[in-house]
Amino acid sequence: MALLEAAVRQQKMIAIDIDLSGMPASKNAEGSTKGYFAGKKNIYGRQLARVVFPATSEIVAEALYPGNTLSMEVFKQMVAKTEERLHLETKAQRSLIRLRLDGGFGIDANINYALWRGYHILAKMFHGKRAKKLAKTVIEWVDAPTATQTAKNLPSTRQAGWVQTPHRYCRTTRQLAIRTPNPKRKGNWCYRVLVTTDTEASMATILDDYDARGGIPESSFCQSNQGLAQRKRRKHKFVAQQMLTLLSQLAHNLIIWLKGWMTESLEQTEENSADSHSLSEPLKLAIKTIKSYGIKRFVRQILGLSGKVVIKGNQVKRLILHEAYPLIQRIITALESLLLPYQICIGVGKT
């Protein structure tokens, strides 16, 4: 988690996302209850809360809860875990963190708690009726297309406007109302309100920032579920499941760090061989491949490689990988660059 901790040490503003995801389990498992599980009804399971650093998709903290736990109920505990993990001991340190929260976390108690602790926030307000009431104070509505609509040159289905009489919190905030057509009632609107402590950002900047949150926590859960089989590895005892969760978190972060180490070593090698086209081209292909791999592909196509390890004098001297493996040359290039300081040779052969 070097990038995240370095940003905190260097006093740079960083965004952190918090989310909750259902983990289906047996009805008889400890802590397994009925709750909200996306796209499923009458399902038993537990809930996994996660704090994610979106710049790298690293997991800052995780915690397991019973299946009927709601997002709003875990917020303070997850903030406390984040402070412990990142050593955020003062308000000055916490003021470098911008918490991006969806509507499930956006009750008054949670927003006020974050503001009291000194955090910056960008949160969707939980209360639907209040959002509709606040939206009535908007003087001017402007089109606010999503990134997809802009890229595809589609007409905007979303409008936004500044709330003139914002709801009062313990610190000064600005509130941006958003409305979209109600799919169930033609001619009506659905309203949401974003709460932000940024008093200078433009409307487009705030919308882009919140839109950027969409998909990042979900993608993080998806990567762990598919690449590390997190949902399939279930334990009857709650404590045992917590231990599996910690191991999965470690594996998730290790893979992200390993990708970063590989990419960094390849880019450094490319800089050193910039004058040689014959060397730089394979390096560029290797960098492209490593960067494109998610956790699932990284596990299957790199960590799942078959081969032999040659050990002499209690030290690894050589790795021999299967020559018929897809993209083996790019993988060898990445491994050679990563392991060069340790004087470990990489070769191919029939294993």
VOVOGU-862622 format. One record per residue (C-alpha): residue number from 1; chain; x, y, z. Coordinates in Angstrom, 3 decimals, decimal comma, always signed. Layout:
REM VOVOGU-862622
base:NUM; mitor:A; xx:X; yy:Y; zz:Z $
...
***
This chain:
REM VOVOGU-862622
base:1; mitor:A; xx:+0,000; yy:+0,000; zz:+0,000 $
base:2; mitor:A; xx:+3,001; yy:+2,209; zz:-0,608 $
base:3; mitor:A; xx:+1,272; yy:+4,607; zz:-3,018 $
base:4; mitor:A; xx:-1,586; yy:+5,295; zz:-0,610 $
base:5; mitor:A; xx:+0,665; yy:+5,739; zz:+2,437 $
base:6; mitor:A; xx:+3,078; yy:+7,917; zz:+0,435 $
base:7; mitor:A; xx:+0,197; yy:+10,183; zz:-0,604 $
base:8; mitor:A; xx:-0,783; yy:+10,598; zz:+3,043 $
base:9; mitor:A; xx:+2,825; yy:+11,350; zz:+4,052 $
base:10; mitor:A; xx:+3,212; yy:+13,867; zz:+1,217 $
base:11; mitor:A; xx:-0,045; yy:+15,586; zz:+2,214 $
base:12; mitor:A; xx:-1,824; yy:+14,967; zz:-1,076 $
base:13; mitor:A; xx:-5,614; yy:+14,831; zz:-1,268 $
base:14; mitor:A; xx:-6,776; yy:+11,299; zz:-2,045 $
base:15; mitor:A; xx:-10,174; yy:+9,679; zz:-2,552 $
base:16; mitor:A; xx:-11,308; yy:+6,588; zz:-0,684 $
base:17; mitor:A; xx:-14,444; yy:+4,553; zz:-1,433 $
base:18; mitor:A; xx:-16,449; yy:+2,483; zz:+1,054 $
base:19; mitor:A; xx:-18,977; yy:-0,147; zz:+0,028 $
base:20; mitor:A; xx:-20,842; yy:-3,243; zz:+1,203 $
base:21; mitor:A; xx:-21,346; yy:-6,467; zz:-0,749 $
base:22; mitor:A; xx:-23,443; yy:-9,539; zz:+0,008 $
base:23; mitor:A; xx:-21,683; yy:-12,873; zz:+0,478 $
base:24; mitor:A; xx:-24,227; yy:-15,722; zz:+0,096 $
base:25; mitor:A; xx:-23,841; yy:-18,591; zz:+2,558 $
base:26; mitor:A; xx:-25,711; yy:-21,554; zz:+3,940 $
base:27; mitor:A; xx:-28,793; yy:-20,833; zz:+6,022 $
base:28; mitor:A; xx:-27,170; yy:-22,710; zz:+8,889 $
base:29; mitor:A; xx:-23,837; yy:-20,867; zz:+8,775 $
base:30; mitor:A; xx:-22,964; yy:-18,702; zz:+11,759 $
base:31; mitor:A; xx:-23,931; yy:-15,077; zz:+11,132 $
base:32; mitor:A; xx:-25,883; yy:-16,013; zz:+8,000 $
base:33; mitor:A; xx:-29,225; yy:-14,215; zz:+7,829 $
base:34; mitor:A; xx:-31,609; yy:-12,908; zz:+5,211 $
base:35; mitor:A; xx:-30,578; yy:-9,555; zz:+3,855 $
base:36; mitor:A; xx:-30,031; yy:-7,556; zz:+0,694 $
base:37; mitor:A; xx:-28,201; yy:-9,488; zz:-2,017 $
base:38; mitor:A; xx:-28,198; yy:-7,763; zz:-5,401 $
base:39; mitor:A; xx:-30,469; yy:-9,463; zz:-7,907 $
base:40; mitor:A; xx:-31,487; yy:-12,245; zz:-5,503 $
base:41; mitor:A; xx:-34,453; yy:-12,822; zz:-3,201 $
base:42; mitor:A; xx:-34,811; yy:-14,903; zz:-0,053 $
base:43; mitor:A; xx:-31,058; yy:-15,484; zz:+0,117 $
base:44; mitor:A; xx:-29,091; yy:-16,104; zz:+3,305 $
base:45; mitor:A; xx:-25,554; yy:-14,899; zz:+3,791 $
base:46; mitor:A; xx:-23,202; yy:-12,356; zz:+5,315 $
base:47; mitor:A; xx:-22,137; yy:-8,840; zz:+4,332 $
base:48; mitor:A; xx:-18,586; yy:-7,793; zz:+3,527 $
base:49; mitor:A; xx:-17,658; yy:-4,136; zz:+4,062 $
base:50; mitor:A; xx:-14,627; yy:-2,875; zz:+2,158 $
base:51; mitor:A; xx:-12,594; yy:+0,326; zz:+2,004 $
base:52; mitor:A; xx:-10,906; yy:+0,734; zz:-1,395 $
base:53; mitor:A; xx:-8,197; yy:+3,079; zz:-2,665 $
base:54; mitor:A; xx:-9,546; yy:+3,686; zz:-6,215 $
base:55; mitor:A; xx:-6,250; yy:+4,858; zz:-7,718 $
base:56; mitor:A; xx:-4,825; yy:+1,329; zz:-7,428 $
base:57; mitor:A; xx:-7,829; yy:-0,794; zz:-6,316 $
base:58; mitor:A; xx:-5,946; yy:-1,736; zz:-3,137 $
base:59; mitor:A; xx:-8,039; yy:-2,822; zz:-0,178 $
base:60; mitor:A; xx:-7,417; yy:-0,571; zz:+2,826 $
base:61; mitor:A; xx:-9,651; yy:-2,435; zz:+5,281 $
base:62; mitor:A; xx:-12,366; yy:-5,094; zz:+5,358 $
base:63; mitor:A; xx:-14,841; yy:-6,438; zz:+7,886 $
base:64; mitor:A; xx:-17,452; yy:-9,209; zz:+7,875 $
base:65; mitor:A; xx:-20,967; yy:-8,672; zz:+9,212 $
base:66; mitor:A; xx:-24,236; yy:-10,632; zz:+9,495 $
base:67; mitor:A; xx:-26,394; yy:-10,735; zz:+6,389 $
base:68; mitor:A; xx:-29,002; yy:-8,244; zz:+7,591 $
base:69; mitor:A; xx:-26,437; yy:-5,479; zz:+8,191 $
base:70; mitor:A; xx:-26,983; yy:-2,206; zz:+6,294 $
base:71; mitor:A; xx:-24,350; yy:+0,134; zz:+4,857 $
base:72; mitor:A; xx:-25,243; yy:+2,966; zz:+7,209 $
base:73; mitor:A; xx:-24,586; yy:+0,737; zz:+10,228 $
base:74; mitor:A; xx:-20,953; yy:-0,084; zz:+9,394 $
base:75; mitor:A; xx:-19,725; yy:+3,346; zz:+8,348 $
base:76; mitor:A; xx:-18,183; yy:+4,487; zz:+11,650 $
base:77; mitor:A; xx:-16,449; yy:+1,148; zz:+12,204 $
base:78; mitor:A; xx:-14,942; yy:+1,170; zz:+8,715 $
base:79; mitor:A; xx:-13,732; yy:+4,750; zz:+9,163 $
base:80; mitor:A; xx:-12,085; yy:+3,696; zz:+12,437 $
base:81; mitor:A; xx:-10,358; yy:+0,768; zz:+10,665 $
base:82; mitor:A; xx:-9,140; yy:+3,129; zz:+7,948 $
base:83; mitor:A; xx:-7,711; yy:+5,544; zz:+10,503 $
base:84; mitor:A; xx:-5,910; yy:+2,713; zz:+12,254 $
base:85; mitor:A; xx:-4,516; yy:+1,296; zz:+9,015 $
base:86; mitor:A; xx:-3,316; yy:+4,654; zz:+7,636 $
base:87; mitor:A; xx:-2,326; yy:+6,139; zz:+11,021 $
base:88; mitor:A; xx:-4,691; yy:+9,092; zz:+10,635 $
base:89; mitor:A; xx:-4,238; yy:+10,469; zz:+14,132 $
base:90; mitor:A; xx:-4,969; yy:+14,173; zz:+13,608 $
base:91; mitor:A; xx:-7,591; yy:+16,258; zz:+11,840 $
base:92; mitor:A; xx:-4,866; yy:+17,658; zz:+9,599 $
base:93; mitor:A; xx:-4,109; yy:+14,141; zz:+8,345 $
base:94; mitor:A; xx:-7,773; yy:+13,236; zz:+7,960 $
base:95; mitor:A; xx:-8,408; yy:+16,431; zz:+5,997 $
base:96; mitor:A; xx:-6,336; yy:+14,908; zz:+3,177 $
base:97; mitor:A; xx:-8,939; yy:+12,160; zz:+2,676 $
base:98; mitor:A; xx:-12,089; yy:+12,593; zz:+0,573 $
base:99; mitor:A; xx:-14,656; yy:+9,931; zz:+1,388 $
base:100; mitor:A; xx:-16,877; yy:+9,065; zz:-1,568 $
base:101; mitor:A; xx:-20,101; yy:+7,474; zz:-0,355 $
base:102; mitor:A; xx:-23,223; yy:+6,176; zz:-2,049 $
base:103; mitor:A; xx:-26,724; yy:+6,759; zz:-0,727 $
base:104; mitor:A; xx:-26,658; yy:+3,769; zz:+1,618 $
base:105; mitor:A; xx:-24,081; yy:+5,523; zz:+3,802 $
base:106; mitor:A; xx:-25,485; yy:+9,051; zz:+3,433 $
base:107; mitor:A; xx:-27,575; yy:+9,471; zz:+6,573 $
base:108; mitor:A; xx:-27,092; yy:+12,638; zz:+8,628 $
base:109; mitor:A; xx:-25,311; yy:+10,861; zz:+11,485 $
base:110; mitor:A; xx:-22,649; yy:+9,427; zz:+9,152 $
base:111; mitor:A; xx:-22,086; yy:+12,644; zz:+7,216 $
base:112; mitor:A; xx:-21,810; yy:+14,677; zz:+10,421 $
base:113; mitor:A; xx:-19,452; yy:+12,089; zz:+11,909 $
base:114; mitor:A; xx:-17,135; yy:+12,333; zz:+8,891 $
base:115; mitor:A; xx:-17,243; yy:+16,135; zz:+9,014 $
base:116; mitor:A; xx:-16,544; yy:+16,186; zz:+12,757 $
base:117; mitor:A; xx:-13,538; yy:+13,940; zz:+12,200 $
base:118; mitor:A; xx:-12,169; yy:+16,426; zz:+9,656 $
base:119; mitor:A; xx:-12,705; yy:+14,469; zz:+6,434 $
base:120; mitor:A; xx:-13,749; yy:+15,900; zz:+3,108 $
base:121; mitor:A; xx:-16,738; yy:+14,120; zz:+1,642 $
base:122; mitor:A; xx:-18,607; yy:+13,570; zz:-1,587 $
base:123; mitor:A; xx:-21,733; yy:+11,688; zz:-0,621 $
base:124; mitor:A; xx:-25,182; yy:+10,977; zz:-1,964 $
base:125; mitor:A; xx:-27,891; yy:+11,936; zz:+0,513 $
base:126; mitor:A; xx:-29,878; yy:+8,982; zz:+1,849 $
base:127; mitor:A; xx:-33,247; yy:+10,692; zz:+2,218 $
base:128; mitor:A; xx:-35,346; yy:+10,584; zz:-0,974 $
base:129; mitor:A; xx:-38,143; yy:+12,881; zz:+0,230 $
base:130; mitor:A; xx:-35,608; yy:+15,451; zz:+1,420 $
base:131; mitor:A; xx:-33,845; yy:+15,308; zz:-1,955 $
base:132; mitor:A; xx:-37,123; yy:+16,092; zz:-3,720 $
base:133; mitor:A; xx:-37,762; yy:+18,995; zz:-1,327 $
base:134; mitor:A; xx:-34,264; yy:+20,430; zz:-1,787 $
base:135; mitor:A; xx:-34,537; yy:+20,074; zz:-5,564 $
base:136; mitor:A; xx:-37,467; yy:+22,505; zz:-5,532 $
base:137; mitor:A; xx:-35,045; yy:+25,282; zz:-4,536 $
base:138; mitor:A; xx:-32,945; yy:+24,845; zz:-7,700 $
base:139; mitor:A; xx:-33,168; yy:+27,951; zz:-9,856 $
base:140; mitor:A; xx:-31,677; yy:+26,556; zz:-13,055 $
base:141; mitor:A; xx:-31,400; yy:+22,986; zz:-14,286 $
base:142; mitor:A; xx:-28,689; yy:+22,206; zz:-16,835 $
base:143; mitor:A; xx:-28,019; yy:+19,064; zz:-18,853 $
base:144; mitor:A; xx:-25,385; yy:+16,856; zz:-17,224 $
base:145; mitor:A; xx:-24,626; yy:+13,932; zz:-19,547 $
base:146; mitor:A; xx:-22,773; yy:+10,916; zz:-18,234 $
base:147; mitor:A; xx:-19,376; yy:+9,948; zz:-19,641 $
base:148; mitor:A; xx:-21,012; yy:+7,211; zz:-21,736 $
base:149; mitor:A; xx:-23,545; yy:+9,614; zz:-23,202 $
base:150; mitor:A; xx:-20,800; yy:+12,088; zz:-24,041 $
base:151; mitor:A; xx:-18,578; yy:+9,426; zz:-25,635 $
base:152; mitor:A; xx:-21,415; yy:+8,075; zz:-27,772 $
base:153; mitor:A; xx:-22,825; yy:+11,524; zz:-28,529 $
base:154; mitor:A; xx:-26,176; yy:+10,608; zz:-26,988 $
base:155; mitor:A; xx:-28,681; yy:+13,133; zz:-25,630 $
base:156; mitor:A; xx:-28,409; yy:+13,752; zz:-21,909 $
base:157; mitor:A; xx:-31,045; yy:+12,110; zz:-19,714 $
base:158; mitor:A; xx:-29,713; yy:+13,756; zz:-16,554 $
base:159; mitor:A; xx:-29,977; yy:+17,321; zz:-15,292 $
base:160; mitor:A; xx:-28,303; yy:+19,007; zz:-12,345 $
base:161; mitor:A; xx:-28,605; yy:+22,245; zz:-10,415 $
base:162; mitor:A; xx:-27,310; yy:+23,867; zz:-7,224 $
base:163; mitor:A; xx:-29,524; yy:+23,672; zz:-4,139 $
base:164; mitor:A; xx:-30,174; yy:+27,225; zz:-2,949 $
base:165; mitor:A; xx:-31,178; yy:+26,342; zz:+0,629 $
base:166; mitor:A; xx:-28,958; yy:+23,361; zz:+1,502 $
base:167; mitor:A; xx:-29,629; yy:+21,032; zz:+4,405 $
base:168; mitor:A; xx:-27,576; yy:+22,032; zz:+7,425 $
base:169; mitor:A; xx:-24,668; yy:+19,897; zz:+8,625 $
base:170; mitor:A; xx:-21,996; yy:+20,571; zz:+11,234 $
base:171; mitor:A; xx:-19,725; yy:+22,077; zz:+8,564 $
base:172; mitor:A; xx:-20,364; yy:+24,141; zz:+5,492 $
base:173; mitor:A; xx:-21,256; yy:+22,046; zz:+2,470 $
base:174; mitor:A; xx:-22,531; yy:+22,580; zz:-1,047 $
base:175; mitor:A; xx:-25,341; yy:+20,440; zz:-2,339 $
base:176; mitor:A; xx:-26,003; yy:+19,509; zz:-5,938 $
base:177; mitor:A; xx:-29,414; yy:+18,203; zz:-6,963 $
base:178; mitor:A; xx:-29,668; yy:+15,682; zz:-9,783 $
base:179; mitor:A; xx:-32,801; yy:+14,571; zz:-11,566 $
base:180; mitor:A; xx:-33,407; yy:+11,789; zz:-14,070 $
base:181; mitor:A; xx:-36,632; yy:+10,663; zz:-15,792 $
base:182; mitor:A; xx:-38,726; yy:+8,266; zz:-13,711 $
base:183; mitor:A; xx:-38,879; yy:+5,003; zz:-15,702 $
base:184; mitor:A; xx:-42,163; yy:+4,019; zz:-14,027 $
base:185; mitor:A; xx:-43,999; yy:+7,330; zz:-14,393 $
base:186; mitor:A; xx:-43,560; yy:+9,237; zz:-17,605 $
base:187; mitor:A; xx:-43,207; yy:+12,959; zz:-17,127 $
base:188; mitor:A; xx:-41,995; yy:+12,607; zz:-13,540 $
base:189; mitor:A; xx:-38,469; yy:+12,821; zz:-12,182 $
base:190; mitor:A; xx:-36,313; yy:+10,900; zz:-9,723 $
base:191; mitor:A; xx:-34,255; yy:+13,163; zz:-7,469 $
base:192; mitor:A; xx:-30,915; yy:+12,744; zz:-5,701 $
base:193; mitor:A; xx:-28,673; yy:+15,194; zz:-3,898 $
base:194; mitor:A; xx:-24,878; yy:+15,109; zz:-3,670 $
base:195; mitor:A; xx:-23,226; yy:+16,667; zz:-0,610 $
base:196; mitor:A; xx:-19,672; yy:+17,962; zz:-0,979 $
base:197; mitor:A; xx:-17,223; yy:+19,948; zz:+1,130 $
base:198; mitor:A; xx:-15,479; yy:+21,266; zz:-1,988 $
base:199; mitor:A; xx:-16,630; yy:+24,873; zz:-2,194 $
base:200; mitor:A; xx:-14,735; yy:+25,701; zz:-5,384 $
base:201; mitor:A; xx:-15,247; yy:+22,754; zz:-7,741 $
base:202; mitor:A; xx:-17,510; yy:+23,186; zz:-10,730 $
base:203; mitor:A; xx:-20,692; yy:+21,208; zz:-11,243 $
base:204; mitor:A; xx:-19,067; yy:+19,099; zz:-13,965 $
base:205; mitor:A; xx:-16,067; yy:+18,301; zz:-11,735 $
base:206; mitor:A; xx:-18,284; yy:+17,114; zz:-8,882 $
base:207; mitor:A; xx:-20,412; yy:+14,972; zz:-11,180 $
base:208; mitor:A; xx:-17,360; yy:+13,447; zz:-12,861 $
base:209; mitor:A; xx:-15,808; yy:+12,710; zz:-9,471 $
base:210; mitor:A; xx:-18,919; yy:+10,953; zz:-8,190 $
base:211; mitor:A; xx:-19,444; yy:+9,122; zz:-11,499 $
base:212; mitor:A; xx:-15,849; yy:+7,873; zz:-11,224 $
base:213; mitor:A; xx:-16,813; yy:+6,158; zz:-7,980 $
base:214; mitor:A; xx:-19,433; yy:+4,075; zz:-9,780 $
base:215; mitor:A; xx:-18,056; yy:+0,638; zz:-10,554 $
base:216; mitor:A; xx:-14,798; yy:+0,854; zz:-8,590 $
base:217; mitor:A; xx:-15,923; yy:-0,886; zz:-5,380 $
base:218; mitor:A; xx:-18,094; yy:-3,267; zz:-7,398 $
base:219; mitor:A; xx:-15,155; yy:-4,072; zz:-9,678 $
base:220; mitor:A; xx:-12,972; yy:-4,699; zz:-6,620 $
base:221; mitor:A; xx:-15,485; yy:-7,194; zz:-5,218 $
base:222; mitor:A; xx:-15,872; yy:-8,792; zz:-8,657 $
base:223; mitor:A; xx:-12,105; yy:-9,220; zz:-9,024 $
base:224; mitor:A; xx:-11,878; yy:-10,929; zz:-5,635 $
base:225; mitor:A; xx:-14,920; yy:-13,125; zz:-6,297 $
base:226; mitor:A; xx:-13,780; yy:-14,268; zz:-9,748 $
base:227; mitor:A; xx:-10,006; yy:-14,274; zz:-9,365 $
base:228; mitor:A; xx:-9,760; yy:-15,508; zz:-5,778 $
base:229; mitor:A; xx:-13,051; yy:-17,431; zz:-5,523 $
base:230; mitor:A; xx:-13,934; yy:-15,396; zz:-2,445 $
base:231; mitor:A; xx:-17,656; yy:-16,195; zz:-2,584 $
base:232; mitor:A; xx:-17,079; yy:-19,889; zz:-3,178 $
base:233; mitor:A; xx:-14,804; yy:-20,364; zz:-0,181 $
base:234; mitor:A; xx:-17,283; yy:-20,521; zz:+2,678 $
base:235; mitor:A; xx:-16,842; yy:-21,509; zz:+6,291 $
base:236; mitor:A; xx:-19,555; yy:-22,442; zz:+8,764 $
base:237; mitor:A; xx:-17,963; yy:-20,572; zz:+11,687 $
base:238; mitor:A; xx:-18,038; yy:-16,779; zz:+11,498 $
base:239; mitor:A; xx:-14,469; yy:-16,433; zz:+12,808 $
base:240; mitor:A; xx:-13,220; yy:-18,930; zz:+10,205 $
base:241; mitor:A; xx:-14,876; yy:-16,883; zz:+7,452 $
base:242; mitor:A; xx:-13,239; yy:-13,752; zz:+8,844 $
base:243; mitor:A; xx:-9,849; yy:-15,450; zz:+8,582 $
base:244; mitor:A; xx:-10,535; yy:-16,393; zz:+4,951 $
base:245; mitor:A; xx:-11,526; yy:-12,789; zz:+4,295 $
base:246; mitor:A; xx:-8,194; yy:-11,540; zz:+5,659 $
base:247; mitor:A; xx:-6,271; yy:-14,056; zz:+3,547 $
base:248; mitor:A; xx:-8,245; yy:-13,020; zz:+0,472 $
base:249; mitor:A; xx:-7,504; yy:-9,366; zz:+1,210 $
base:250; mitor:A; xx:-3,791; yy:-10,143; zz:+1,469 $
base:251; mitor:A; xx:-3,848; yy:-12,090; zz:-1,816 $
base:252; mitor:A; xx:-5,781; yy:-9,275; zz:-3,552 $
base:253; mitor:A; xx:-3,279; yy:-6,628; zz:-2,481 $
base:254; mitor:A; xx:-0,231; yy:-8,815; zz:-3,172 $
base:255; mitor:A; xx:-1,342; yy:-9,311; zz:-6,768 $
base:256; mitor:A; xx:-1,857; yy:-5,565; zz:-7,229 $
base:257; mitor:A; xx:+1,566; yy:-4,859; zz:-5,716 $
base:258; mitor:A; xx:+3,180; yy:-7,541; zz:-7,873 $
base:259; mitor:A; xx:+1,631; yy:-6,023; zz:-10,995 $
base:260; mitor:A; xx:+2,995; yy:-2,645; zz:-9,928 $
base:261; mitor:A; xx:+6,478; yy:-4,041; zz:-9,250 $
base:262; mitor:A; xx:+6,545; yy:-5,778; zz:-12,631 $
base:263; mitor:A; xx:+5,367; yy:-2,689; zz:-14,490 $
base:264; mitor:A; xx:+7,838; yy:-0,445; zz:-12,658 $
base:265; mitor:A; xx:+10,790; yy:-2,748; zz:-13,358 $
base:266; mitor:A; xx:+9,798; yy:-3,071; zz:-17,036 $
base:267; mitor:A; xx:+9,483; yy:+0,702; zz:-17,449 $
base:268; mitor:A; xx:+12,860; yy:+1,203; zz:-15,790 $
base:269; mitor:A; xx:+14,440; yy:-1,371; zz:-18,088 $
base:270; mitor:A; xx:+12,776; yy:+0,324; zz:-21,080 $
base:271; mitor:A; xx:+14,299; yy:+3,667; zz:-20,102 $
base:272; mitor:A; xx:+17,731; yy:+2,086; zz:-19,873 $
base:273; mitor:A; xx:+17,356; yy:+0,489; zz:-23,322 $
base:274; mitor:A; xx:+15,640; yy:+3,393; zz:-25,069 $
base:275; mitor:A; xx:+18,280; yy:+3,472; zz:-27,829 $
base:276; mitor:A; xx:+17,769; yy:-0,173; zz:-28,765 $
base:277; mitor:A; xx:+14,545; yy:-0,796; zz:-30,714 $
base:278; mitor:A; xx:+15,064; yy:-4,559; zz:-30,622 $
base:279; mitor:A; xx:+14,928; yy:-4,465; zz:-26,812 $
base:280; mitor:A; xx:+12,282; yy:-1,776; zz:-26,290 $
base:281; mitor:A; xx:+9,573; yy:-3,415; zz:-28,422 $
base:282; mitor:A; xx:+9,320; yy:-6,628; zz:-26,334 $
base:283; mitor:A; xx:+9,336; yy:-4,488; zz:-23,194 $
base:284; mitor:A; xx:+6,423; yy:-2,389; zz:-24,451 $
base:285; mitor:A; xx:+4,442; yy:-5,529; zz:-25,271 $
base:286; mitor:A; xx:+5,168; yy:-6,953; zz:-21,816 $
base:287; mitor:A; xx:+4,097; yy:-3,706; zz:-20,109 $
base:288; mitor:A; xx:+0,862; yy:-3,659; zz:-22,117 $
base:289; mitor:A; xx:+0,104; yy:-7,257; zz:-21,170 $
base:290; mitor:A; xx:+0,797; yy:-6,881; zz:-17,444 $
base:291; mitor:A; xx:-1,234; yy:-3,666; zz:-17,182 $
base:292; mitor:A; xx:-4,204; yy:-5,245; zz:-18,954 $
base:293; mitor:A; xx:-4,407; yy:-8,215; zz:-16,582 $
base:294; mitor:A; xx:-7,028; yy:-8,178; zz:-13,867 $
base:295; mitor:A; xx:-6,720; yy:-10,395; zz:-10,805 $
base:296; mitor:A; xx:-8,463; yy:-13,341; zz:-12,477 $
base:297; mitor:A; xx:-6,188; yy:-13,357; zz:-15,541 $
base:298; mitor:A; xx:-3,109; yy:-12,669; zz:-13,435 $
base:299; mitor:A; xx:-3,836; yy:-15,692; zz:-11,250 $
base:300; mitor:A; xx:-4,592; yy:-17,991; zz:-14,183 $
base:301; mitor:A; xx:-1,970; yy:-16,845; zz:-16,675 $
base:302; mitor:A; xx:+0,977; yy:-15,937; zz:-14,437 $
base:303; mitor:A; xx:+0,590; yy:-17,345; zz:-10,936 $
base:304; mitor:A; xx:-0,867; yy:-20,545; zz:-12,410 $
base:305; mitor:A; xx:+2,105; yy:-21,215; zz:-14,699 $
base:306; mitor:A; xx:+3,495; yy:-24,736; zz:-14,634 $
base:307; mitor:A; xx:+7,252; yy:-25,098; zz:-14,427 $
base:308; mitor:A; xx:+10,286; yy:-26,009; zz:-12,341 $
base:309; mitor:A; xx:+12,251; yy:-24,145; zz:-9,712 $
base:310; mitor:A; xx:+15,991; yy:-24,818; zz:-9,538 $
base:311; mitor:A; xx:+17,425; yy:-24,289; zz:-6,037 $
base:312; mitor:A; xx:+21,131; yy:-24,363; zz:-5,207 $
base:313; mitor:A; xx:+22,631; yy:-23,572; zz:-1,840 $
base:314; mitor:A; xx:+19,197; yy:-22,780; zz:-0,390 $
base:315; mitor:A; xx:+18,687; yy:-20,072; zz:-3,019 $
base:316; mitor:A; xx:+16,443; yy:-19,971; zz:-6,077 $
base:317; mitor:A; xx:+18,708; yy:-19,829; zz:-9,120 $
base:318; mitor:A; xx:+16,446; yy:-20,557; zz:-12,072 $
base:319; mitor:A; xx:+12,820; yy:-20,799; zz:-13,162 $
base:320; mitor:A; xx:+11,902; yy:-23,057; zz:-16,089 $
base:321; mitor:A; xx:+8,461; yy:-22,366; zz:-17,566 $
base:322; mitor:A; xx:+6,443; yy:-24,345; zz:-20,095 $
base:323; mitor:A; xx:+7,365; yy:-23,226; zz:-23,597 $
base:324; mitor:A; xx:+3,892; yy:-23,726; zz:-25,077 $
base:325; mitor:A; xx:+2,136; yy:-21,368; zz:-22,690 $
base:326; mitor:A; xx:+0,280; yy:-18,401; zz:-24,349 $
base:327; mitor:A; xx:+2,247; yy:-15,136; zz:-24,350 $
base:328; mitor:A; xx:+5,127; yy:-16,907; zz:-22,614 $
base:329; mitor:A; xx:+7,739; yy:-14,540; zz:-24,047 $
base:330; mitor:A; xx:+6,017; yy:-11,477; zz:-22,631 $
base:331; mitor:A; xx:+5,666; yy:-13,138; zz:-19,243 $
base:332; mitor:A; xx:+9,336; yy:-14,157; zz:-19,297 $
base:333; mitor:A; xx:+10,319; yy:-10,568; zz:-20,154 $
base:334; mitor:A; xx:+8,337; yy:-9,291; zz:-17,161 $
base:335; mitor:A; xx:+9,748; yy:-11,906; zz:-14,785 $
base:336; mitor:A; xx:+13,321; yy:-11,344; zz:-15,985 $
base:337; mitor:A; xx:+13,011; yy:-7,620; zz:-15,345 $
base:338; mitor:A; xx:+11,455; yy:-8,183; zz:-11,905 $
base:339; mitor:A; xx:+13,933; yy:-10,853; zz:-10,747 $
base:340; mitor:A; xx:+17,103; yy:-9,367; zz:-12,264 $
base:341; mitor:A; xx:+18,281; yy:-7,834; zz:-8,932 $
base:342; mitor:A; xx:+18,039; yy:-11,298; zz:-7,346 $
base:343; mitor:A; xx:+20,101; yy:-12,938; zz:-10,131 $
base:344; mitor:A; xx:+17,363; yy:-15,464; zz:-10,928 $
base:345; mitor:A; xx:+17,394; yy:-16,707; zz:-14,515 $
base:346; mitor:A; xx:+14,213; yy:-17,464; zz:-16,479 $
base:347; mitor:A; xx:+14,098; yy:-20,175; zz:-19,110 $
base:348; mitor:A; xx:+11,623; yy:-22,266; zz:-21,090 $
base:349; mitor:A; xx:+11,356; yy:-25,963; zz:-21,642 $
base:350; mitor:A; xx:+9,048; yy:-28,960; zz:-21,388 $
base:351; mitor:A; xx:+7,862; yy:-29,366; zz:-17,806 $
***
